Amino acid sequence: MAQNKKAHYAFTVKKNQPGLYAQLKALPWDEATAKFYDLSEGHVRLETRVVQV
């Protein structure tokens, strides 16, 4: 069942932003209640996207 989390903005953080990436990696993601996984092939490689809130 979909839940309305009233989120305002979602953005991608990659490892080329080491400071922000480290701060977000330190958060308790095991406790995230909403997760979405997308596996796709693009540019001759397998891409994995995870959205957590």
mmJSON file of the N, C-alpha and C atoms, coordinates in Angstrom:
{"data_MODEL":{"atom_site":{
"group_PDB":["ATOM","ATOM","ATOM","ATOM","ATOM","ATOM","ATOM","ATOM","ATOM","ATOM","ATOM","ATOM","ATOM","ATOM","ATOM","ATOM","ATOM","ATOM","ATOM","ATOM","ATOM","ATOM","ATOM","ATOM","ATOM","ATOM","ATOM","ATOM","ATOM","ATOM","ATOM","ATOM","ATOM","ATOM","ATOM","ATOM","ATOM","ATOM","ATOM","ATOM","ATOM","ATOM","ATOM","ATOM","ATOM","ATOM","ATOM","ATOM","ATOM","ATOM","ATOM","ATOM","ATOM","ATOM","ATOM","ATOM","ATOM","ATOM","ATOM","ATOM","ATOM","ATOM","ATOM","ATOM","ATOM","ATOM","ATOM","ATOM","ATOM","ATOM","ATOM","ATOM","ATOM","ATOM","ATOM","ATOM","ATOM","ATOM","ATOM","ATOM","ATOM","ATOM","ATOM","ATOM","ATOM","ATOM","ATOM","ATOM","ATOM","ATOM","ATOM","ATOM","ATOM","ATOM","ATOM","ATOM","ATOM","ATOM","ATOM","ATOM","ATOM","ATOM","ATOM","ATOM","ATOM","ATOM","ATOM","ATOM","ATOM","ATOM","ATOM","ATOM","ATOM","ATOM","ATOM","ATOM","ATOM","ATOM","ATOM","ATOM","ATOM","ATOM","ATOM","ATOM","ATOM","ATOM","ATOM","ATOM","ATOM","ATOM","ATOM","ATOM","ATOM","ATOM","ATOM","ATOM","ATOM","ATOM","ATOM","ATOM","ATOM","ATOM","ATOM","ATOM","ATOM","ATOM","ATOM","ATOM","ATOM","ATOM","ATOM","ATOM","ATOM","ATOM","ATOM","ATOM","ATOM","ATOM","ATOM"],
"id":[1,2,3,4,5,6,7,8,9,10,11,12,13,14,15,16,17,18,19,20,21,22,23,24,25,26,27,28,29,30,31,32,33,34,35,36,37,38,39,40,41,42,43,44,45,46,47,48,49,50,51,52,53,54,55,56,57,58,59,60,61,62,63,64,65,66,67,68,69,70,71,72,73,74,75,76,77,78,79,80,81,82,83,84,85,86,87,88,89,90,91,92,93,94,95,96,97,98,99,100,101,102,103,104,105,106,107,108,109,110,111,112,113,114,115,116,117,118,119,120,121,122,123,124,125,126,127,128,129,130,131,132,133,134,135,136,137,138,139,140,141,142,143,144,145,146,147,148,149,150,151,152,153,154,155,156,157,158,159],
"type_symbol":["N","C","C","N","C","C","N","C","C","N","C","C","N","C","C","N","C","C","N","C","C","N","C","C","N","C","C","N","C","C","N","C","C","N","C","C","N","C","C","N","C","C","N","C","C","N","C","C","N","C","C","N","C","C","N","C","C","N","C","C","N","C","C","N","C","C","N","C","C","N","C","C","N","C","C","N","C","C","N","C","C","N","C","C","N","C","C","N","C","C","N","C","C","N","C","C","N","C","C","N","C","C","N","C","C","N","C","C","N","C","C","N","C","C","N","C","C","N","C","C","N","C","C","N","C","C","N","C","C","N","C","C","N","C","C","N","C","C","N","C","C","N","C","C","N","C","C","N","C","C","N","C","C","N","C","C","N","C","C"],
"label_atom_id":["N","CA","C","N","CA","C","N","CA","C","N","CA","C","N","CA","C","N","CA","C","N","CA","C","N","CA","C","N","CA","C","N","CA","C","N","CA","C","N","CA","C","N","CA","C","N","CA","C","N","CA","C","N","CA","C","N","CA","C","N","CA","C","N","CA","C","N","CA","C","N","CA","C","N","CA","C","N","CA","C","N","CA","C","N","CA","C","N","CA","C","N","CA","C","N","CA","C","N","CA","C","N","CA","C","N","CA","C","N","CA","C","N","CA","C","N","CA","C","N","CA","C","N","CA","C","N","CA","C","N","CA","C","N","CA","C","N","CA","C","N","CA","C","N","CA","C","N","CA","C","N","CA","C","N","CA","C","N","CA","C","N","CA","C","N","CA","C","N","CA","C","N","CA","C","N","CA","C","N","CA","C","N","CA","C"],
"label_alt_id":[null,null,null,null,null,null,null,null,null,null,null,null,null,null,null,null,null,null,null,null,null,null,null,null,null,null,null,null,null,null,null,null,null,null,null,null,null,null,null,null,null,null,null,null,null,null,null,null,null,null,null,null,null,null,null,null,null,null,null,null,null,null,null,null,null,null,null,null,null,null,null,null,null,null,null,null,null,null,null,null,null,null,null,null,null,null,null,null,null,null,null,null,null,null,null,null,null,null,null,null,null,null,null,null,null,null,null,null,null,null,null,null,null,null,null,null,null,null,null,null,null,null,null,null,null,null,null,null,null,null,null,null,null,null,null,null,null,null,null,null,null,null,null,null,null,null,null,null,null,null,null,null,null,null,null,null,null,null,null],
"label_comp_id":["MET","MET","MET","ALA","ALA","ALA","GLN","GLN","GLN","ASN","ASN","ASN","LYS","LYS","LYS","LYS","LYS","LYS","ALA","ALA","ALA","HIS","HIS","HIS","TYR","TYR","TYR","ALA","ALA","ALA","PHE","PHE","PHE","THR","THR","THR","VAL","VAL","VAL","LYS","LYS","LYS","LYS","LYS","LYS","ASN","ASN","ASN","GLN","GLN","GLN","PRO","PRO","PRO","GLY","GLY","GLY","LEU","LEU","LEU","TYR","TYR","TYR","ALA","ALA","ALA","GLN","GLN","GLN","LEU","LEU","LEU","LYS","LYS","LYS","ALA","ALA","ALA","LEU","LEU","LEU","PRO","PRO","PRO","TRP","TRP","TRP","ASP","ASP","ASP","GLU","GLU","GLU","ALA","ALA","ALA","THR","THR","THR","ALA","ALA","ALA","LYS","LYS","LYS","PHE","PHE","PHE","TYR","TYR","TYR","ASP","ASP","ASP","LEU","LEU","LEU","SER","SER","SER","GLU","GLU","GLU","GLY","GLY","GLY","HIS","HIS","HIS","VAL","VAL","VAL","ARG","ARG","ARG","LEU","LEU","LEU","GLU","GLU","GLU","THR","THR","THR","ARG","ARG","ARG","VAL","VAL","VAL","VAL","VAL","VAL","GLN","GLN","GLN","VAL","VAL","VAL"],
"label_asym_id":["A","A","A","A","A","A","A","A","A","A","A","A","A","A","A","A","A","A","A","A","A","A","A","A","A","A","A","A","A","A","A","A","A","A","A","A","A","A","A","A","A","A","A","A","A","A","A","A","A","A","A","A","A","A","A","A","A","A","A","A","A","A","A","A","A","A","A","A","A","A","A","A","A","A","A","A","A","A","A","A","A","A","A","A","A","A","A","A","A","A","A","A","A","A","A","A","A","A","A","A","A","A","A","A","A","A","A","A","A","A","A","A","A","A","A","A","A","A","A","A","A","A","A","A","A","A","A","A","A","A","A","A","A","A","A","A","A","A","A","A","A","A","A","A","A","A","A","A","A","A","A","A","A","A","A","A","A","A","A"],
"label_entity_id":["1","1","1","1","1","1","1","1","1","1","1","1","1","1","1","1","1","1","1","1","1","1","1","1","1","1","1","1","1","1","1","1","1","1","1","1","1","1","1","1","1","1","1","1","1","1","1","1","1","1","1","1","1","1","1","1","1","1","1","1","1","1","1","1","1","1","1","1","1","1","1","1","1","1","1","1","1","1","1","1","1","1","1","1","1","1","1","1","1","1","1","1","1","1","1","1","1","1","1","1","1","1","1","1","1","1","1","1","1","1","1","1","1","1","1","1","1","1","1","1","1","1","1","1","1","1","1","1","1","1","1","1","1","1","1","1","1","1","1","1","1","1","1","1","1","1","1","1","1","1","1","1","1","1","1","1","1","1","1"],
"label_seq_id":[1,1,1,2,2,2,3,3,3,4,4,4,5,5,5,6,6,6,7,7,7,8,8,8,9,9,9,10,10,10,11,11,11,12,12,12,13,13,13,14,14,14,15,15,15,16,16,16,17,17,17,18,18,18,19,19,19,20,20,20,21,21,21,22,22,22,23,23,23,24,24,24,25,25,25,26,26,26,27,27,27,28,28,28,29,29,29,30,30,30,31,31,31,32,32,32,33,33,33,34,34,34,35,35,35,36,36,36,37,37,37,38,38,38,39,39,39,40,40,40,41,41,41,42,42,42,43,43,43,44,44,44,45,45,45,46,46,46,47,47,47,48,48,48,49,49,49,50,50,50,51,51,51,52,52,52,53,53,53],
"pdbx_PDB_ins_code":[null,null,null,null,null,null,null,null,null,null,null,null,null,null,null,null,null,null,null,null,null,null,null,null,null,null,null,null,null,null,null,null,null,null,null,null,null,null,null,null,null,null,null,null,null,null,null,null,null,null,null,null,null,null,null,null,null,null,null,null,null,null,null,null,null,null,null,null,null,null,null,null,null,null,null,null,null,null,null,null,null,null,null,null,null,null,null,null,null,null,null,null,null,null,null,null,null,null,null,null,null,null,null,null,null,null,null,null,null,null,null,null,null,null,null,null,null,null,null,null,null,null,null,null,null,null,null,null,null,null,null,null,null,null,null,null,null,null,null,null,null,null,null,null,null,null,null,null,null,null,null,null,null,null,null,null,null,null,null],
"Cartn_x":[0.848,0.0,0.892,0.638,1.425,1.148,2.191,2.064,2.476,1.785,2.126,3.111,4.385,5.428,5.609,4.907,4.989,6.424,7.158,8.528,8.49,9.482,9.527,10.541,11.613,12.663,13.443,13.775,14.625,15.784,16.996,18.155,19.133,19.993,20.973,22.292,22.891,24.219,25.131,26.198,27.153,28.465,29.34,30.621,31.558,31.226,32.062,31.793,30.906,30.66,31.002,32.314,32.717,32.221,32.181,31.733,30.26,29.425,27.986,27.687,28.385,28.185,28.492,29.575,29.963,28.929,28.422,27.416,26.138,25.711,24.491,24.691,25.872,26.161,26.12,26.429,26.456,25.06,24.029,22.665,22.158,21.191,20.672,19.709,20.227,19.388,18.636,19.083,18.355,16.959,16.787,15.503,14.593,15.054,14.236,12.968,11.828,10.559,10.09,10.567,10.143,11.37,11.396,12.526,12.002,12.702,12.374,13.667,13.682,14.857,14.548,15.506,15.359,16.656,16.561,17.71,17.48,18.444,18.293,19.663,19.648,20.895,20.934,22.025,22.173,23.629,23.931,25.311,26.218,25.729,26.472,26.924,26.12,26.423,25.119,25.181,24.029,23.999,22.866,22.72,21.716,22.052,21.168,20.857,19.575,19.16,18.334,18.63,17.875,17.394,16.109,15.532,15.066,15.559,15.171,14.744,13.685,13.217,12.868],
"Cartn_y":[-1.181,0.0,1.242,2.166,3.396,4.286,4.936,5.853,7.247,8.246,9.622,10.123,10.252,10.706,12.221,12.894,14.351,14.808,14.052,14.42,15.597,16.44,17.628,17.529,16.732,16.705,15.411,14.837,13.641,13.93,13.534,13.771,12.617,12.5,11.43,11.894,11.048,11.33,10.201,10.556,9.572,9.712,8.75,8.744,9.857,10.574,11.699,12.947,12.812,13.857,13.237,13.032,12.215,12.699,13.988,14.499,14.208,14.557,14.323,12.83,12.068,10.616,9.984,10.388,9.835,10.177,11.396,11.794,10.973,10.776,10.008,8.528,8.01,6.599,6.292,7.28,7.093,7.065,7.406,7.408,5.976,5.77,4.425,3.924,3.565,3.169,1.866,1.044,-0.185,0.126,1.328,1.737,2.428,2.6,3.257,2.443,3.106,2.397,2.265,3.116,3.061,2.882,1.816,1.546,1.145,1.56,1.186,0.791,-0.35,-0.845,-0.927,-0.504,-0.601,-1.162,-2.289,-2.892,-2.766,-2.176,-2.033,-2.094,-2.312,-2.326,-1.074,-0.349,0.868,1.142,1.636,1.939,0.724,-0.436,-1.705,-2.061,-1.736,-2.129,-2.276,-3.038,-3.213,-2.068,-1.397,-0.257,-0.622,-0.289,-0.502,0.844,1.118,2.35,1.975,2.621,2.386,3.738,3.838,5.053,4.686,5.415,5.17,6.464,6.383,7.547,7.136],
"Cartn_z":[0.0,0.0,0.0,-0.872,-0.967,0.238,0.686,1.814,1.367,1.82,1.503,2.55,2.167,3.095,3.061,2.155,2.01,1.773,0.969,0.615,-0.35,-0.279,-1.112,-2.24,-2.06,-3.067,-2.953,-4.057,-4.091,-5.029,-4.641,-5.494,-5.383,-6.365,-6.43,-5.834,-5.018,-4.473,-4.916,-5.603,-6.086,-5.317,-5.523,-4.811,-5.258,-6.328,-6.74,-5.893,-4.898,-3.893,-2.541,-2.251,-1.105,0.256,0.491,1.791,2.039,1.084,1.207,1.219,0.366,0.312,1.673,2.304,3.609,4.684,4.665,5.65,5.492,4.266,4.027,4.307,4.005,4.257,5.756,6.589,8.042,8.675,7.92,8.461,8.667,9.547,9.846,8.764,7.586,6.458,6.704,7.641,7.967,8.501,9.023,9.59,8.576,7.335,6.306,6.065,6.06,5.936,4.493,3.615,2.222,1.339,0.535,-0.349,-1.716,-2.755,-4.122,-4.818,-5.462,-6.17,-7.655,-8.475,-9.922,-10.492,-11.163,-11.837,-13.331,-14.035,-15.477,-16.137,-17.441,-18.196,-19.047,-18.949,-19.727,-19.997,-21.174,-21.554,-21.376,-21.737,-21.705,-20.284,-19.289,-17.913,-17.134,-16.079,-15.201,-14.21,-14.117,-13.207,-12.12,-10.889,-9.754,-9.128,-8.965,-8.299,-7.08,-5.968,-4.747,-4.24,-3.981,-3.404,-2.016,-1.011,0.383,1.029,1.816,2.573,3.968],
"occupancy":[1.0,1.0,1.0,1.0,1.0,1.0,1.0,1.0,1.0,1.0,1.0,1.0,1.0,1.0,1.0,1.0,1.0,1.0,1.0,1.0,1.0,1.0,1.0,1.0,1.0,1.0,1.0,1.0,1.0,1.0,1.0,1.0,1.0,1.0,1.0,1.0,1.0,1.0,1.0,1.0,1.0,1.0,1.0,1.0,1.0,1.0,1.0,1.0,1.0,1.0,1.0,1.0,1.0,1.0,1.0,1.0,1.0,1.0,1.0,1.0,1.0,1.0,1.0,1.0,1.0,1.0,1.0,1.0,1.0,1.0,1.0,1.0,1.0,1.0,1.0,1.0,1.0,1.0,1.0,1.0,1.0,1.0,1.0,1.0,1.0,1.0,1.0,1.0,1.0,1.0,1.0,1.0,1.0,1.0,1.0,1.0,1.0,1.0,1.0,1.0,1.0,1.0,1.0,1.0,1.0,1.0,1.0,1.0,1.0,1.0,1.0,1.0,1.0,1.0,1.0,1.0,1.0,1.0,1.0,1.0,1.0,1.0,1.0,1.0,1.0,1.0,1.0,1.0,1.0,1.0,1.0,1.0,1.0,1.0,1.0,1.0,1.0,1.0,1.0,1.0,1.0,1.0,1.0,1.0,1.0,1.0,1.0,1.0,1.0,1.0,1.0,1.0,1.0,1.0,1.0,1.0,1.0,1.0,1.0],
"B_iso_or_equiv":[0.0,0.0,0.0,0.0,0.0,0.0,0.0,0.0,0.0,0.0,0.0,0.0,0.0,0.0,0.0,0.0,0.0,0.0,0.0,0.0,0.0,0.0,0.0,0.0,0.0,0.0,0.0,0.0,0.0,0.0,0.0,0.0,0.0,0.0,0.0,0.0,0.0,0.0,0.0,0.0,0.0,0.0,0.0,0.0,0.0,0.0,0.0,0.0,0.0,0.0,0.0,0.0,0.0,0.0,0.0,0.0,0.0,0.0,0.0,0.0,0.0,0.0,0.0,0.0,0.0,0.0,0.0,0.0,0.0,0.0,0.0,0.0,0.0,0.0,0.0,0.0,0.0,0.0,0.0,0.0,0.0,0.0,0.0,0.0,0.0,0.0,0.0,0.0,0.0,0.0,0.0,0.0,0.0,0.0,0.0,0.0,0.0,0.0,0.0,0.0,0.0,0.0,0.0,0.0,0.0,0.0,0.0,0.0,0.0,0.0,0.0,0.0,0.0,0.0,0.0,0.0,0.0,0.0,0.0,0.0,0.0,0.0,0.0,0.0,0.0,0.0,0.0,0.0,0.0,0.0,0.0,0.0,0.0,0.0,0.0,0.0,0.0,0.0,0.0,0.0,0.0,0.0,0.0,0.0,0.0,0.0,0.0,0.0,0.0,0.0,0.0,0.0,0.0,0.0,0.0,0.0,0.0,0.0,0.0],
"pdbx_formal_charge":[null,null,null,null,null,null,null,null,null,null,null,null,null,null,null,null,null,null,null,null,null,null,null,null,null,null,null,null,null,null,null,null,null,null,null,null,null,null,null,null,null,null,null,null,null,null,null,null,null,null,null,null,null,null,null,null,null,null,null,null,null,null,null,null,null,null,null,null,null,null,null,null,null,null,null,null,null,null,null,null,null,null,null,null,null,null,null,null,null,null,null,null,null,null,null,null,null,null,null,null,null,null,null,null,null,null,null,null,null,null,null,null,null,null,null,null,null,null,null,null,null,null,null,null,null,null,null,null,null,null,null,null,null,null,null,null,null,null,null,null,null,null,null,null,null,null,null,null,null,null,null,null,null,null,null,null,null,null,null],
"auth_seq_id":[1,1,1,2,2,2,3,3,3,4,4,4,5,5,5,6,6,6,7,7,7,8,8,8,9,9,9,10,10,10,11,11,11,12,12,12,13,13,13,14,14,14,15,15,15,16,16,16,17,17,17,18,18,18,19,19,19,20,20,20,21,21,21,22,22,22,23,23,23,24,24,24,25,25,25,26,26,26,27,27,27,28,28,28,29,29,29,30,30,30,31,31,31,32,32,32,33,33,33,34,34,34,35,35,35,36,36,36,37,37,37,38,38,38,39,39,39,40,40,40,41,41,41,42,42,42,43,43,43,44,44,44,45,45,45,46,46,46,47,47,47,48,48,48,49,49,49,50,50,50,51,51,51,52,52,52,53,53,53],
"auth_comp_id":["MET","MET","MET","ALA","ALA","ALA","GLN","GLN","GLN","ASN","ASN","ASN","LYS","LYS","LYS","LYS","LYS","LYS","ALA","ALA","ALA","HIS","HIS","HIS","TYR","TYR","TYR","ALA","ALA","ALA","PHE","PHE","PHE","THR","THR","THR","VAL","VAL","VAL","LYS","LYS","LYS","LYS","LYS","LYS","ASN","ASN","ASN","GLN","GLN","GLN","PRO","PRO","PRO","GLY","GLY","GLY","LEU","LEU","LEU","TYR","TYR","TYR","ALA","ALA","ALA","GLN","GLN","GLN","LEU","LEU","LEU","LYS","LYS","LYS","ALA","ALA","ALA","LEU","LEU","LEU","PRO","PRO","PRO","TRP","TRP","TRP","ASP","ASP","ASP","GLU","GLU","GLU","ALA","ALA","ALA","THR","THR","THR","ALA","ALA","ALA","LYS","LYS","LYS","PHE","PHE","PHE","TYR","TYR","TYR","ASP","ASP","ASP","LEU","LEU","LEU","SER","SER","SER","GLU","GLU","GLU","GLY","GLY","GLY","HIS","HIS","HIS","VAL","VAL","VAL","ARG","ARG","ARG","LEU","LEU","LEU","GLU","GLU","GLU","THR","THR","THR","ARG","ARG","ARG","VAL","VAL","VAL","VAL","VAL","VAL","GLN","GLN","GLN","VAL","VAL","VAL"],
"auth_asym_id":["A","A","A","A","A","A","A","A","A","A","A","A","A","A","A","A","A","A","A","A","A","A","A","A","A","A","A","A","A","A","A","A","A","A","A","A","A","A","A","A","A","A","A","A","A","A","A","A","A","A","A","A","A","A","A","A","A","A","A","A","A","A","A","A","A","A","A","A","A","A","A","A","A","A","A","A","A","A","A","A","A","A","A","A","A","A","A","A","A","A","A","A","A","A","A","A","A","A","A","A","A","A","A","A","A","A","A","A","A","A","A","A","A","A","A","A","A","A","A","A","A","A","A","A","A","A","A","A","A","A","A","A","A","A","A","A","A","A","A","A","A","A","A","A","A","A","A","A","A","A","A","A","A","A","A","A","A","A","A"],
"auth_atom_id":["N","CA","C","N","CA","C","N","CA","C","N","CA","C","N","CA","C","N","CA","C","N","CA","C","N","CA","C","N","CA","C","N","CA","C","N","CA","C","N","CA","C","N","CA","C","N","CA","C","N","CA","C","N","CA","C","N","CA","C","N","CA","C","N","CA","C","N","CA","C","N","CA","C","N","CA","C","N","CA","C","N","CA","C","N","CA","C","N","CA","C","N","CA","C","N","CA","C","N","CA","C","N","CA","C","N","CA","C","N","CA","C","N","CA","C","N","CA","C","N","CA","C","N","CA","C","N","CA","C","N","CA","C","N","CA","C","N","CA","C","N","CA","C","N","CA","C","N","CA","C","N","CA","C","N","CA","C","N","CA","C","N","CA","C","N","CA","C","N","CA","C","N","CA","C","N","CA","C","N","CA","C","N","CA","C"],
"pdbx_PDB_model_num":[1,1,1,1,1,1,1,1,1,1,1,1,1,1,1,1,1,1,1,1,1,1,1,1,1,1,1,1,1,1,1,1,1,1,1,1,1,1,1,1,1,1,1,1,1,1,1,1,1,1,1,1,1,1,1,1,1,1,1,1,1,1,1,1,1,1,1,1,1,1,1,1,1,1,1,1,1,1,1,1,1,1,1,1,1,1,1,1,1,1,1,1,1,1,1,1,1,1,1,1,1,1,1,1,1,1,1,1,1,1,1,1,1,1,1,1,1,1,1,1,1,1,1,1,1,1,1,1,1,1,1,1,1,1,1,1,1,1,1,1,1,1,1,1,1,1,1,1,1,1,1,1,1,1,1,1,1,1,1]
}}}
